[in-house]
Amino acid sequence: MINRECGVLKTSYEADMALYPIPLARSTVLGIAIIVFLPFPVLANDYLLSVANLVNIAILGALGLNILTGYTGQVSLGHGAFMSVGAYTAAILATRYHLPFWLALAAGGVMAAAVGSFFGIPSLRIKGLYLAIATLAGQFIIEWSLNHITWISGGIQSSIYVPRPALGGYVINTQRGMYYLILIVVSLGIVAAMNLFRTRVGRAFVAIRDHDVAAEIIGINIFRYKLLSFAISSFYAGVTGVLYTYYLGIANYEQFTIVTSVNFLAMIIIGGLGSILGSIFGAAFITLLPILLRYVVEGIGGLFFTISDVAGVLTNLQLILFGGLIIFFLIVEPDGLKKLWRNITDYFRVWPFPY
């Protein structure tokens, strides 16, 4: 049967190291890839495509933070600031130096990686809550720089308008075109993250998370790998900021405040720390929750509130739900949504047997 490990006999090292060694997993991933690349963007309207674009961008940012926090154990509250570094770097290069999209995308990621590595230097001496406060300081420092250094942000509301991305002579100015562009970048990011933790570097990250002293004893240069983790995570954040900038057509610091950092932290906690699939689940959940909540409040809110009060109720209810969900998952299911998904797959893996 295609979903039984005992029926999968590997005869080569390549087969043993495959990303999806089980036929059912390969078939499932192939089916999902076909759906998201072919029928969905063709049949969906602009609104659904815009929601899918926001979810895909959030997935990439959540992956970056999970590499740092979930896999390496380094808490960060400055993820939104690193996203802003990538966003403003790409905006400056695109508007002032007229660099094409792909070069601006790579430059934004590299600049964010450099800034993230700098703020990761305190990780040699501090960890846990103290490291979180250090990255929070980085968030405020970067926000202040964007607001007060006019060469970076332009000085007028700290906003830089960017043109639509272009590939060759084709300008991508539709939701469907942006969907394919974002989906390709996110797919590359997911595959890169999956392969990262099959290498020596990824295993070193996990060893540092589990016990940094033991990792250092067995020969792992923990400072080097902590900085590398900050760099990779910040690179993902920078690319996420670039995608947000090109998608919205503007780079503005208000898109990358401390609230953004907390939202991404909520994504990986609810989705599951130390899990790529958890990053995907958490990003989709946190991105779709306000949309679904808005429909619910607008649908039944008229029975209890006036139309003018709906917006305020929606904002406060969203904050309450975010906080409540984080507490709920930390207490009831610390492994997040990916553990619930694993329970479902484990059940069908042994079905019809009860063990």
HUQUIZI-V490250 format. One record per backbone hydrogen bond with DSSP energy under -1.0 kcal/mol. CO is the residue of the C=O (numbers start at 1). NH is the residue of the N-H. E is the energy in kcal/mol with one decimal. If there is no record, write none. Layout:
co	nh	e
CO	NH	E
CO	NH	E
This chain:
co	nh	e
1	4	-1.5
2	24	-1.8
4	7	-1.1
5	8	-2.0
12	16	-1.7
13	17	-1.8
22	26	-2.1
23	27	-2.7
24	28	-2.5
25	29	-2.6
26	30	-2.4
27	31	-2.4
28	32	-2.5
29	33	-2.5
30	34	-2.3
31	35	-2.1
32	36	-2.6
33	37	-1.7
34	38	-2.2
35	40	-2.2
38	42	-1.1
39	43	-2.6
40	44	-2.7
45	49	-2.2
46	50	-2.3
47	51	-2.1
48	52	-2.5
49	53	-2.3
50	54	-1.9
51	55	-2.3
52	56	-2.5
53	57	-2.3
54	58	-2.2
55	59	-2.1
56	60	-1.6
57	61	-1.8
58	62	-2.7
59	63	-2.3
60	64	-1.8
61	65	-2.0
62	66	-2.3
63	67	-1.9
64	68	-1.2
65	69	-3.2
66	71	-2.2
68	74	-2.5
78	82	-1.9
79	83	-1.8
80	84	-1.8
81	85	-1.7
82	86	-1.7
83	87	-2.3
84	88	-2.8
85	89	-2.1
86	90	-2.3
87	91	-2.2
88	92	-2.6
89	93	-2.3
90	94	-2.4
91	95	-2.3
92	96	-2.5
93	99	-2.3
100	104	-2.3
101	105	-2.7
102	106	-2.2
103	107	-2.7
104	108	-2.4
105	109	-1.8
106	110	-2.4
107	111	-2.7
108	112	-2.1
109	113	-2.0
110	114	-2.1
111	115	-2.4
112	116	-2.8
113	117	-2.1
114	118	-1.7
115	119	-2.1
118	121	-1.2
120	123	-1.6
121	124	-1.8
122	125	-1.3
122	126	-2.4
127	130	-1.1
128	132	-2.0
129	133	-2.1
130	134	-1.8
131	135	-2.4
132	136	-2.0
133	137	-2.1
134	138	-1.7
135	139	-1.9
136	140	-2.0
137	141	-2.6
138	142	-2.5
139	143	-2.1
140	144	-2.4
141	145	-2.3
142	146	-2.3
143	147	-1.7
144	148	-1.9
145	149	-2.3
149	152	-1.1
149	153	-1.6
150	154	-2.2
156	159	-1.5
160	251	-2.5
165	172	-2.9
167	170	-1.8
170	167	-2.5
171	173	-1.0
174	178	-2.4
175	179	-2.2
176	180	-2.0
177	181	-2.1
178	182	-3.0
179	183	-2.6
180	184	-2.1
181	185	-1.8
182	186	-2.8
183	187	-2.5
184	188	-2.1
185	189	-2.0
186	190	-2.4
187	191	-2.4
188	192	-2.4
189	193	-2.1
190	194	-2.5
191	195	-2.1
192	196	-1.8
193	197	-1.2
195	198	-1.5
196	199	-1.4
196	202	-1.1
199	203	-2.0
200	204	-1.9
201	205	-2.0
202	206	-2.0
203	207	-2.1
204	208	-2.3
205	209	-2.1
206	210	-2.4
207	211	-2.5
211	215	-2.2
212	216	-2.1
213	217	-2.0
214	218	-1.7
215	220	-2.4
216	219	-1.3
220	222	-1.4
221	225	-2.3
222	226	-2.4
223	227	-2.4
224	228	-2.1
225	229	-2.2
226	230	-2.3
227	231	-2.5
228	232	-2.6
229	233	-2.6
230	234	-2.6
231	235	-2.2
232	236	-2.2
233	237	-2.2
234	238	-3.1
235	239	-2.5
236	240	-2.3
237	241	-2.5
238	242	-2.2
239	243	-2.4
240	244	-2.4
241	245	-2.2
242	246	-2.7
243	247	-2.4
244	248	-2.7
245	249	-1.9
249	162	-1.5
251	160	-1.8
252	255	-1.8
253	256	-1.8
257	261	-1.4
258	262	-2.3
259	263	-2.4
260	264	-2.1
261	265	-1.9
262	266	-2.4
263	267	-1.8
264	268	-1.7
265	269	-1.7
266	270	-2.7
267	271	-2.6
268	272	-1.9
270	337	-2.6
271	338	-2.4
275	279	-1.5
276	280	-1.7
277	281	-2.6
278	282	-3.0
279	283	-2.3
280	284	-2.2
281	285	-2.6
282	286	-2.7
283	287	-1.9
284	288	-2.4
285	289	-2.0
288	292	-2.6
289	293	-2.8
290	294	-2.0
291	295	-1.7
292	296	-2.1
293	297	-2.8
294	298	-2.8
295	299	-1.9
296	300	-2.6
297	301	-2.2
300	303	-1.3
301	304	-1.3
301	305	-3.6
309	313	-2.5
310	314	-2.7
311	315	-2.1
312	316	-2.3
313	317	-2.8
314	318	-2.1
315	319	-1.8
316	320	-2.2
317	321	-2.5
318	322	-2.4
319	323	-2.4
320	324	-2.8
321	325	-2.9
322	326	-2.1
323	327	-2.2
324	328	-2.6
325	329	-2.7
326	330	-2.1
327	331	-1.8
328	332	-3.3
333	336	-2.1
336	340	-1.2
337	341	-2.3
338	342	-2.0
339	343	-2.3
340	344	-1.6
341	345	-2.5
342	346	-2.7
343	347	-1.7
344	348	-1.8
345	349	-1.6
346	350	-1.4
347	351	-1.0
350	353	-2.4
